[in-house]
Amino acid sequence: MSDADAGNWRALNRAKWDERVAVHLKPTGYDLGPLRAGRGRLNPVEEAEIGEVKGLRVLHLQCHFGADTLSLAQRGATAVGLDFSGAAIDAARTLAGELGLSDRARFVQADLYDAPTVLAEPASFDLVYTSWGVTCWLPDIRRWAEIVAHFLKPGGRFYYADAHPAAYVFDDLAKDSDGRPGYFAPYFERRPIVMDDHKDYADPSAHLANATSVEWLHPLSDIVGGLIDAGLVLDWLHEHAQVPWRMFEMLVQKDDGDWHWPDKQWLPLAVSLQARRPS
């Protein structure tokens, strides 16, 4: 691992996500057809769990180019999306204008850790929402939890869905002779992980010029413990044997659009939870 790369994590990760915006807006990237038709949908896990958002004020942290933010706005929420990628926020604003949702969805470029300064709106959101590939990019998970709590109204709720940290222990880069993903990162080792990967999760045909990224594996106890220590109360936690992208080559896509184990449900691929700020 390069100490220089690890120390330069923010710039490396931002460059990769800036490049990914153009990849994900292509027909081979994200399917924006339903959103453009006024019927935007979240991934199956969120669709089953997030509940009614009409009339709610929603903060979507790490929103990428805002597809999910705009889906919530189509359902009657007033949404603020925040992301550190300037390219992503530019695309989100353009898409909001094309969909006639600029009055219901506002997009802000900022690093997550700067959100309390940039968005001077503490305790003003009914729902804070974040999902899929978010916590692995953050070095300080407890500060993340404090920021979530900072923005919630008393009685407001936080919804989170992401890859299960136990699944991040494994990777196809270390797969064994029968094609199963092999051991890659120790579950309790909290040091940064420098990755060099030119592939993109949404478009396997893409070749990213910005291959280097820096990630962290946060144990589930750190994620949940951080939220509790920030003053939130856990309503529920669910584990899932499915994930919205092809996390491992051996996974198979089923009718719901998610990727599942082909046989036995070997370990959880995703986790979701809801927590509340006490009234």
Backbone hydrogen bonds in HBPLUS format (Angstrom, degrees):
<---DONOR---> <-ACCEPTOR-->    atom                        ^
c    i                          cat <-CA-CA->   ^        H-A-AA   ^      H-
h    n   atom  resd res      DA  || num        DHA   H-A  angle D-A-AA Bond
n    s   type  num  typ     dist DA aas  dist angle  dist       angle   num
A0006-ALA N   A0002-SER O   2.99 MM   4  6.29 163.9  2.02 151.4 155.8     1
A0007-GLY N   A0003-ASP O   2.92 MM   4  6.08 154.7  1.98 145.4 151.9     2
A0008-ASN N   A0004-ALA O   3.07 MM   4  6.19 127.3  2.36 136.0 149.5     3
A0008-ASN N   A0005-ASP O   3.04 MM   3  5.00 134.9  2.25  96.4 109.6     4
A0012-LEU N   A0008-ASN O   3.14 MM   4  6.30 169.1  2.15 163.2 166.6     5
A0013-ASN N   A0009-TRP O   2.94 MM   4  5.98 166.9  1.96 152.1 156.2     6
A0014-ARG N   A0010-ARG O   2.89 MM   4  5.99 159.0  1.94 148.9 155.4     7
A0015-ALA N   A0011-ALA O   3.03 MM   4  6.13 160.2  2.07 145.6 150.5     8
A0016-LYS N   A0012-LEU O   3.16 MM   4  6.42 155.1  2.23 145.4 151.7     9
A0017-TRP N   A0013-ASN O   2.98 MM   4  6.25 162.3  2.01 152.2 156.8    10
A0018-ASP N   A0014-ARG O   2.76 MM   4  5.92 152.3  1.84 152.7 160.8    11
A0019-GLU N   A0015-ALA O   3.13 MM   4  6.29 160.2  2.17 142.3 146.8    12
A0020-ARG N   A0016-LYS O   3.02 MM   4  6.25 146.9  2.13 140.7 150.5    13
A0024-HIS N   A0020-ARG O   2.83 MM   4  6.01 160.5  1.87 160.3 164.7    14
A0025-LEU N   A0021-VAL O   3.04 MM   4  6.26 132.5  2.28 146.7 159.3    15
A0026-LYS N   A0023-VAL O   3.37 MM   3  5.61 155.4  2.43 102.9 109.9    16
A0030-TYR N   A0024-HIS O   2.93 MM   6  5.30 163.4  1.95 130.8 134.6    17
A0029-GLY N   A0026-LYS O   2.88 MM   3  5.19 162.6  1.91 115.9 121.2    18
A0036-ARG N   A0032-LEU O   2.90 MM   4  6.09 165.8  1.92 161.0 164.9    19
A0037-ALA N   A0033-GLY O   2.99 MM   4  6.18 134.4  2.20 144.8 158.1    20
A0037-ALA N   A0034-PRO O   3.16 MM   3  4.97 128.4  2.44  90.2 104.2    21
A0039-ARG N   A0034-PRO O   2.73 MM   5  4.94 155.6  1.79 160.9 152.2    22
A0038-GLY N   A0035-LEU O   2.98 MM   3  5.16 159.6  2.03 108.5 113.3    23
A0047-GLU N   A0043-ASN O   2.96 MM   4  6.12 167.8  1.97 161.7 165.4    24
A0048-ALA N   A0044-PRO O   3.15 MM   4  6.28 148.9  2.25 145.5 151.5    25
A0049-GLU N   A0046-GLU O   2.92 MM   3  5.06 141.1  2.07 103.4 115.4    26
A0050-ILE N   A0046-GLU O   2.84 MM   4  5.35 178.3  1.84 157.0 156.4    27
A0056-LEU N   A0053-VAL O   2.96 MM   3  5.36 162.7  1.99 137.8 137.8    28
A0055-GLY N   A0076-GLY O   2.98 MM  21  5.74 170.9  1.99 119.7 119.9    29
A0078-THR N   A0056-LEU O   2.93 MM  22  6.28 166.4  1.95 164.1 168.3    30
A0126-ASP N   A0057-ARG O   2.90 MM  69  5.31 134.6  2.11 136.9 151.0    31
A0127-LEU N   A0057-ARG O   3.24 MM  70  6.48 156.0  2.30 154.5 154.2    32
A0058-VAL N   A0078-THR O   2.88 MM  20  6.10 161.6  1.91 148.8 154.9    33
A0080-VAL N   A0058-VAL O   2.85 MM  22  6.26 148.3  1.95 155.0 165.5    34
A0059-LEU N   A0127-LEU O   2.91 MM  68  6.38 156.8  1.97 156.7 164.5    35
A0129-TYR N   A0059-LEU O   2.84 MM  70  6.14 164.5  1.86 160.0 162.8    36
A0060-HIS N   A0080-VAL O   2.79 MM  20  6.07 170.0  1.80 162.6 166.1    37
A0082-LEU N   A0060-HIS O   2.98 MM  22  6.30 159.4  2.02 167.1 164.8    38
A0061-LEU N   A0129-TYR O   3.12 MM  68  6.46 142.3  2.27 160.4 171.3    39
A0062-GLN N   A0082-LEU O   2.82 MM  20  5.61 113.3  2.27 140.4 159.3    40
A0063-CYS N   A0082-LEU O   2.98 MM  19  5.69 158.2  2.02 134.5 141.1    41
A0066-GLY N   A0063-CYS O   3.02 MM   3  5.23 159.7  2.07 128.9 133.4    42
A0070-LEU N   A0066-GLY O   2.88 MM   4  5.99 162.1  1.91 156.3 159.5    43
A0071-SER N   A0067-ALA O   3.00 MM   4  6.25 142.2  2.15 138.2 149.1    44
A0072-LEU N   A0068-ASP O   3.06 MM   4  6.34 153.7  2.13 149.2 154.4    45
A0073-ALA N   A0069-THR O   3.03 MM   4  6.38 149.4  2.13 141.5 150.7    46
A0074-GLN N   A0070-LEU O   2.87 MM   4  6.11 150.3  1.96 145.1 152.5    47
A0075-ARG N   A0072-LEU O   3.06 MM   3  5.12 135.5  2.27  96.2 108.8    48
A0077-ALA N   A0072-LEU O   3.16 MM   5  5.66 161.7  2.20 144.4 140.6    49
A0076-GLY N   A0073-ALA O   3.01 MM   3  5.22 161.9  2.04 111.5 114.3    50
A0079-ALA N   A0104-ARG O   2.77 MM  25  6.14 158.0  1.82 168.7 165.8    51
A0106-ARG N   A0079-ALA O   2.93 MM  27  6.37 159.3  1.97 153.0 157.2    52
A0081-GLY N   A0106-ARG O   2.81 MM  25  6.26 159.3  1.85 158.6 165.6    53
A0108-VAL N   A0081-GLY O   2.84 MM  27  6.21 160.3  1.88 164.0 170.8    54
A0083-ASP N   A0108-VAL O   3.20 MM  25  6.71 152.6  2.28 158.5 166.3    55
A0110-ALA N   A0083-ASP O   2.92 MM  27  5.72 153.3  2.00 124.9 133.1    56
A0089-ILE N   A0085-SER O   3.06 MM   4  6.35 161.8  2.09 151.0 155.3    57
A0090-ASP N   A0086-GLY O   2.96 MM   4  6.12 161.1  1.99 150.3 155.6    58
A0091-ALA N   A0087-ALA O   3.06 MM   4  6.22 158.4  2.11 142.9 148.6    59
A0092-ALA N   A0088-ALA O   2.86 MM   4  6.10 153.2  1.93 147.6 155.8    60
A0093-ARG N   A0089-ILE O   2.96 MM   4  6.16 162.5  1.99 152.5 155.8    61
A0094-THR N   A0090-ASP O   3.06 MM   4  6.28 157.3  2.12 146.0 152.3    62
A0095-LEU N   A0091-ALA O   2.89 MM   4  6.08 162.8  1.92 151.1 155.9    63
A0096-ALA N   A0092-ALA O   2.86 MM   4  6.06 157.4  1.91 149.0 155.6    64
A0097-GLY N   A0093-ARG O   3.07 MM   4  6.29 154.1  2.14 143.4 149.5    65
A0098-GLU N   A0094-THR O   2.98 MM   4  6.30 158.5  2.02 150.8 156.7    66
A0099-LEU N   A0095-LEU O   3.00 MM   4  6.18 148.1  2.10 148.4 156.4    67
A0101-LEU N   A0096-ALA O   2.81 MM   5  4.92 166.8  1.83 155.4 153.2    68
A0100-GLY N   A0097-GLY O   3.18 MM   3  5.08 156.3  2.23 100.3 107.6    69
A0104-ARG N   A0101-LEU O   2.90 MM   3  5.24 152.8  1.97 111.5 120.4    70
A0105-ALA N   A0101-LEU O   2.89 MM   4  5.95 131.5  2.13 157.7 172.6    71
A0114-ASP N   A0111-ASP O   2.90 MM   3  5.29 149.6  1.99 113.0 122.7    72
A0115-ALA N   A0112-LEU O   3.04 MM   3  5.22 163.1  2.07 110.6 115.8    73
A0117-THR N   A0114-ASP O   3.04 MM   3  5.57 135.0  2.25 116.0 127.7    74
A0118-VAL N   A0114-ASP O   2.99 MM   4  6.15 167.8  2.00 160.2 164.2    75
A0119-LEU N   A0115-ALA O   2.79 MM   4  5.56 168.1  1.80 154.5 158.5    76
A0121-GLU N   A0119-LEU O   2.75 MM   2  5.41 139.9  1.91 101.9  91.1    77
A0123-ALA N   A0150-HIS O   2.83 MM  27  5.96 160.0  1.87 140.1 146.9    78
A0125-PHE N   A0151-PHE O   3.01 MM  26  5.95 155.9  2.07 163.6 169.6    79
A0153-LYS N   A0125-PHE O   2.91 MM  28  5.44 162.8  1.94 148.1 144.3    80
A0157-ARG N   A0126-ASP O   2.93 MM  31  6.34 155.5  1.99 156.9 151.7    81
A0128-VAL N   A0157-ARG O   3.04 MM  29  6.56 153.8  2.11 150.1 158.4    82
A0159-TYR N   A0128-VAL O   2.92 MM  31  6.39 160.2  1.96 163.6 170.2    83
A0130-THR N   A0159-TYR O   3.15 MM  29  6.59 147.2  2.27 156.0 165.8    84
A0161-ALA N   A0130-THR O   3.25 MM  31  6.78 148.5  2.36 143.8 152.5    85
A0132-TRP N   A0161-ALA O   2.68 MM  29  5.96 147.1  1.78 137.8 149.5    86
A0137-TRP N   A0134-VAL O   3.27 MM   3  5.98 165.5  2.30 119.1 123.2    87
A0138-LEU N   A0135-THR O   3.20 MM   3  5.41 169.6  2.21 114.7 116.8    88
A0216-TRP N   A0136-CYS O   2.73 MM  80  4.88 148.0  1.83 137.6 147.3    89
A0144-TRP N   A0140-ASP O   3.24 MM   4  6.52 153.0  2.32 141.8 149.4    90
A0145-ALA N   A0141-ILE O   3.07 MM   4  6.35 154.4  2.14 142.6 148.2    91
A0146-GLU N   A0142-ARG O   3.04 MM   4  6.32 153.1  2.11 143.6 150.7    92
A0147-ILE N   A0143-ARG O   2.99 MM   4  6.26 149.7  2.09 148.2 156.0    93
A0148-VAL N   A0144-TRP O   3.01 MM   4  6.37 158.1  2.06 152.2 157.9    94
A0149-ALA N   A0145-ALA O   3.06 MM   4  6.33 168.1  2.07 151.8 154.1    95
A0150-HIS N   A0146-GLU O   2.89 MM   4  6.02 145.8  2.01 140.6 150.8    96
A0151-PHE N   A0148-VAL O   3.29 MM   3  5.73 136.7  2.49 106.5 115.8    97
A0152-LEU N   A0149-ALA O   3.29 MM   3  5.39 148.1  2.40 103.3 112.0    98
A0156-GLY N   A0153-LYS O   2.79 MM   3  4.85 160.1  1.83 126.3 129.0    99
A0155-GLY N   A0277-ARG O   2.66 MM 122  5.19 150.3  1.74 139.7 150.2   100
A0277-ARG N   A0156-GLY O   2.94 MM 121  5.61 160.4  1.98 160.1 165.6   101
A0158-PHE N   A0275-ALA O   2.68 MM 117  5.16 160.3  1.72 159.6 162.7   102
A0275-ALA N   A0158-PHE O   3.03 MM 117  5.16 154.7  2.09 141.3 149.3   103
A0160-TYR N   A0273-LEU O   3.09 MM 113  5.42 161.7  2.12 159.2 160.4   104
A0273-LEU N   A0160-TYR O   2.90 MM 113  5.42 149.7  1.99 150.6 157.0   105
A0162-ASP N   A0271-VAL O   2.98 MM 109  5.69 158.6  2.03 162.0 169.0   106
A0271-VAL N   A0162-ASP O   2.88 MM 109  5.69 159.6  1.93 165.9 170.8   107
A0164-HIS N   A0269-LEU O   2.90 MM 105  5.17 165.2  1.92 107.2 111.4   108
A0167-ALA N   A0164-HIS O   2.91 MM   3  5.45 136.7  2.10 114.5 125.8   109
A0168-TYR N   A0165-PRO O   3.16 MM   3  5.11 129.8  2.42  94.3 107.3   110
A0169-VAL N   A0166-ALA O   3.32 MM   3  5.59 158.1  2.38 102.7 109.1   111
A0170-PHE N   A0167-ALA O   3.09 MM   3  5.79 158.5  2.14 117.7 123.0   112
A0184-PHE N   A0169-VAL O   2.60 MM  15  5.44 150.9  1.69 171.4 164.8   113
A0185-ALA N   A0169-VAL O   3.02 MM  16  4.68 156.6  2.07 119.9 126.6   114
A0171-ASP N   A0182-GLY O   3.03 MM  11  5.75 147.5  2.14 150.2 159.7   115
A0174-ALA N   A0171-ASP O   3.12 MM   3  5.75 161.5  2.15 112.7 118.3   116
A0182-GLY N   A0171-ASP O   3.19 MM  11  5.75 139.6  2.36 149.0 139.3   117
A0175-LYS N   A0172-ASP O   3.14 MM   3  4.68 165.8  2.16 108.4 105.4   118
A0176-ASP N   A0180-ARG O   2.86 MM   4  5.65 147.7  1.96 162.6 167.4   119
A0179-GLY N   A0176-ASP O   3.04 MM   3  5.51 161.6  2.08 120.2 122.5   120
A0189-GLU N   A0186-PRO O   3.28 MM   3  5.37 164.5  2.31 106.9 111.4   121
A0193-ILE N   A0215-GLU O   2.74 MM  22  5.10 163.0  1.76 154.6 157.9   122
A0215-GLU N   A0193-ILE O   2.86 MM  22  5.10 164.4  1.88 143.2 147.6   123
A0195-MET N   A0213-SER O   2.79 MM  18  5.23 169.2  1.80 154.6 158.3   124
A0213-SER N   A0195-MET O   2.93 MM  18  5.23 153.4  2.00 143.3 149.9   125
A0197-ASP N   A0211-ALA O   3.07 MM  14  4.92 167.9  2.08 126.9 124.7   126
A0208-LEU N   A0198-HIS O   2.73 MM  10  4.63 177.2  1.73 141.5 141.5   127
A0206-ALA N   A0203-ASP O   3.02 MM   3  5.60 163.2  2.05 120.5 125.8   128
A0222-ASP N   A0219-PRO O   2.93 MM   3  5.35 131.7  2.17 108.2 120.8   129
A0223-ILE N   A0219-PRO O   3.24 MM   4  6.69 154.3  2.31 151.0 158.2   130
A0224-VAL N   A0220-LEU O   2.95 MM   4  6.16 175.7  1.95 164.8 163.3   131
A0225-GLY N   A0221-SER O   2.80 MM   4  5.49 149.2  1.90 131.5 142.0   132
A0226-GLY N   A0222-ASP O   2.87 MM   4  5.68 147.1  1.98 132.0 140.7   133
A0227-LEU N   A0223-ILE O   3.25 MM   4  6.51 154.8  2.32 143.5 149.1   134
A0228-ILE N   A0224-VAL O   3.02 MM   4  6.31 160.6  2.06 153.4 158.9   135
A0229-ASP N   A0225-GLY O   2.86 MM   4  5.98 164.1  1.89 150.2 154.9   136
A0230-ALA N   A0226-GLY O   2.99 MM   4  6.11 132.5  2.22 135.3 147.7   137
A0232-LEU N   A0227-LEU O   3.07 MM   5  5.61 157.7  2.12 157.7 151.4   138
A0231-GLY N   A0228-ILE O   2.95 MM   3  5.25 159.1  1.99 110.3 115.8   139
A0233-VAL N   A0276-ARG O   2.77 MM  43  5.18 157.8  1.81 147.8 155.0   140
A0276-ARG N   A0233-VAL O   2.83 MM  43  5.18 155.4  1.89 140.1 146.8   141
A0235-ASP N   A0274-GLN O   2.79 MM  39  5.45 157.7  1.83 143.6 150.2   142
A0236-TRP N   A0274-GLN O   3.37 MM  38  5.62 156.7  2.43 143.3 146.5   143
A0274-GLN N   A0236-TRP O   3.11 MM  38  5.62 156.6  2.17 147.0 149.8   144
A0238-HIS N   A0272-SER O   2.79 MM  34  5.23 166.6  1.80 152.9 157.5   145
A0272-SER N   A0238-HIS O   2.87 MM  34  5.23 158.3  1.92 151.2 155.6   146
A0240-HIS N   A0270-ALA O   2.86 MM  30  4.97 160.8  1.90 141.8 140.5   147
A0269-LEU N   A0240-HIS O   2.76 MM  29  5.91 149.1  1.85 149.1 159.2   148
A0270-ALA N   A0240-HIS O   3.04 MM  30  4.97 155.0  2.10 144.3 143.9   149
A0243-VAL N   A0259-TRP O   3.04 MM  16  5.33 142.6  2.18 137.4 148.9   150
A0259-TRP N   A0243-VAL O   2.77 MM  16  5.33 176.6  1.77 161.0 162.2   151
A0247-MET N   A0245-TRP O   2.79 MM   2  5.61 123.0  2.12 114.7  97.7   152
A0251-LEU N   A0248-PHE O   3.14 MM   3  5.68 162.5  2.17 116.2 121.5   153
A0252-VAL N   A0260-HIS O   2.79 MM   8  5.32 160.3  1.83 153.7 158.0   154
A0260-HIS N   A0252-VAL O   2.78 MM   8  5.32 168.6  1.79 148.8 149.7   155
A0254-LYS N   A0258-ASP O   3.11 MM   4  6.08 157.4  2.17 170.0 176.7   156
A0257-GLY N   A0254-LYS O   2.87 MM   3  5.58 165.8  1.89 126.6 131.1   157
A0266-TRP N   A0264-LYS O   3.01 MM   2  5.51 120.2  2.38 109.8  93.2   158
